């Protein structure tokens, strides 16, 4: 350490001032060194290489004391922080001290003191130091994990404290000029880069029976597991299985279970969930989880214990999703089923004797988690027997009933409602696996009775707070929705015992009634849930009525009415996203299953214009509905009354059903990439129906039970259904078709012939690929079939060409007629113009008018007989004084000028002078006056 330098100084004096001295000799001035300057000089003067060299020596006798003293000086020097530039050398000194501990225990204190320094802030002199010394820092921090191998409890705990301090950074005690503290997250980042988490996980294996040290390591891992990078490193080190297997180790403080569960949670959230589940899916881990959960379940008295119990159950639920997890083998499944049902089904098992759940939030969540894990466990088939033994169906059915206030003691009204909905949802997954139990507990009767209550007007205020209660606030729609889901799940089993029992209990009529009521009760807020209820009702009815004519007759006209109601829905609502698409799919399925095959229902459907509604839906161009609607049309066309309805339908712009179907055919072929010219004519007569997919796929030999590409094409698009519908309507008498439609119709008419030829071509190609040589007769037959198919293609193409040419000629003729009409219109317009010019000439020139009058009179005279017959009375055809050149009678109506303005058409003629009306002016038409007491005509 250097001391301050002293030296004499001369004070500045003002000019003319007198010098006074209080002492006979000058006073020396001492230079004061501040603590910051001292620390900075210390960083410069401390020779770390010398310390390292001293620690590496082993020959001298008094070396140990010098080494310890040098470390003490180092600790004293860096007590305010560690510069990043010196970090690598300091950790090398730490490593040298740690290496001497085994033979020289006195170095434990030295290592301990250096470790305490590691918890101090890291200091940087330049902004770039963090990047420059990143590798050295990462390696130095990683060394902390390696030092956990030293069998010293004191050192291990200090290492853990040092790492924990990374996450609770504090500013340096004294500011050192020229240095700044590294960023608060720098140590954490370097720990990730150096792989410290992996080393800390590996150190757990050294701490089997050292509880205090293990708790400190778990605390470190808890902090480290907040990072995805560290979690990935921990996962690779098998941290999940290692920590979970020791969950049940003795720990009076309870920290081990808490910290371990927190680490497992972080691993599941921040790494590959599948990998962590795989690590936990072993017998050792599940046994530990089972014992921990069992102890917490039976002895949870505090809020903390109950919360921890629920966390363990959630982790177990995640593990149970793995089919390979030995849940049954370790006995965990049996215990979970017992815990889920003991409140509803009495059990003599000592685990639950005297046990009772409270209505606290944690116990309420526990009940829901137990319902949830039952659904997951039921996916494993061997669990079914345990579900039977645990009477799970009976326990769940205790919730499928009208809420009774005097029995709702355990749970609040809102809690009971949520548990009720959750239980019914659980039954939807479990009951289909336990049909015998479902029927033995009168499952259908219970559900139908519950549905009857849902439909009733009983006063009931639903809270609708939960996920399952969405849309059901203030009504019973949520309960109705989940009950119908349960019925739908049971009906879809196609078990005749269940379906027969449902029908005998009047399910069809009850469901139709519920559907009708939902139409009147629904509003905008509940629209989505009502649509789901209606969809489920229709699906249940479809499942019950399919393949059974008597049930279709029960469905009857009331059922047809609700189907027609849905089909009349505004098409704009299909795009609303509320569920109208699903409802329409369910409706179409109901037509197929509940109406088709029952002639009275079919006739009623036709009578109510059901076919018109189907075609209206088809005209909406909703591709997802094409297959269903066309399939229904094919079946309906078997009814002889259908054809007239189909032909009578008219769409937009007077479009007919046949035109619509042909248009759909063209659209489908365009999407499939079928080769056609601009007029829709066949291009490849050998493969007239080939799609672009078929062109890309090469023919491959397939087993006899595997359909080929040509066969699959029939089911994968709507062309076959359009062919079937048009075939039943009769190809020859289709109304409202254009020339383009007729061209396409030629192909549709021969669809079956083309498809048969296509399949034979595939057979021929497969024979060639398999290198079989057919006998001459078979070969001749194959060649004849393929040639015949090609000839049909050529014939159709020729017919199409004739149609196109004929239409072209017709278009030319129509164009000529149109031009002739235009020409006649122009000629007539010219004549009218000429007539108008003559009229203007007569009105503007008196000579022209007189000349025209003379010509008119001459024409009139020339048209009369030259000799008048004897005794004939002569009647004049003209009016004297009339100055017009147009043929006139005694009454002329002038539409251009109102009569009231000019006094009538004959105001200036000789006739007007004979009799003037009272109002003045010319003669005018007077309304007829009805006479009083006219004699009635006597019927003959």
Secondary structure, DSSP 8 states (H G I E B T S, - for coil): -----EE-------TT-----SSSS---EE----HHHHHHHHHHH--HHHHHHHHH----TTHHHHHHHHHHHHHHHTTT-EEGGGHHHHHHHHHHHHHHTTT-TTHHHHHHHHHHHHTS-EEESSTTHHHHTHHHHHHHHHHHHHGGGSS-HHHHHHHHHHHHGGGS----SS--TT-EE--TTHHHHHHHHHTHHHHHHHHGGG-TT-HHHHHHHHHHHHHHTTSHHHHHHHHHTTHHHHHHTTTTS--TTSHHHHHHHHHHHHHHHHS-HHHHHHHH-SHHHHHHHHHHHHHHHHS--SHHHHHHHHHHHHHHHHHHTSTTS-TTTTTHHHHHHHHHHTTTS----TTTTT----SSHHHHHHHHHHHHHHHHHTTSTTHHHHHHHTTHHHHHHTTSS---GGGTTSS-HHHHHHHHHHHHHHHHHHGGG-HHHHHHTTHHHHHHHHHHHHHS---------SSTTTT-TTSSHHHHHHHHHHHHHHHTTT-HHHHHHHHHTTHHHHHHHHHHHHHHH--STTHHHHHHHHHHHHHHHHHHHTT-HHHHHHHHHHHHHHHHHHHTS-GGGGGSSSSHHHHHHHHHHHIIIIITT-HHHHHHHHHTTHHHHHHHHHTTT-HHHHHHHHHHHHHHTTSTTHHHHHHH---GGG--HHHHHHHHHHHHHHHHT--B-TTS-BS-SSSTT--HHHHHS------TTS--HHHHHHHHSSHHHHHHHHHHH-GGG--S--HHHHHHHHHHHTHHHHHHHHHHHHHHHHHHHTT----HHHHHHHHHHHHHHHHHHHHHHHHHHHHHHHHHHHHHHHHHHHHHHHHHHHHHHHHHHHHHHHHHHHHH-HHHHHHHHHHHHHHHHHTS-SS--TT------S-TT---SS---S----SSS-HHHHT-TTTTSHHHHH---TT-SS---------TT-------
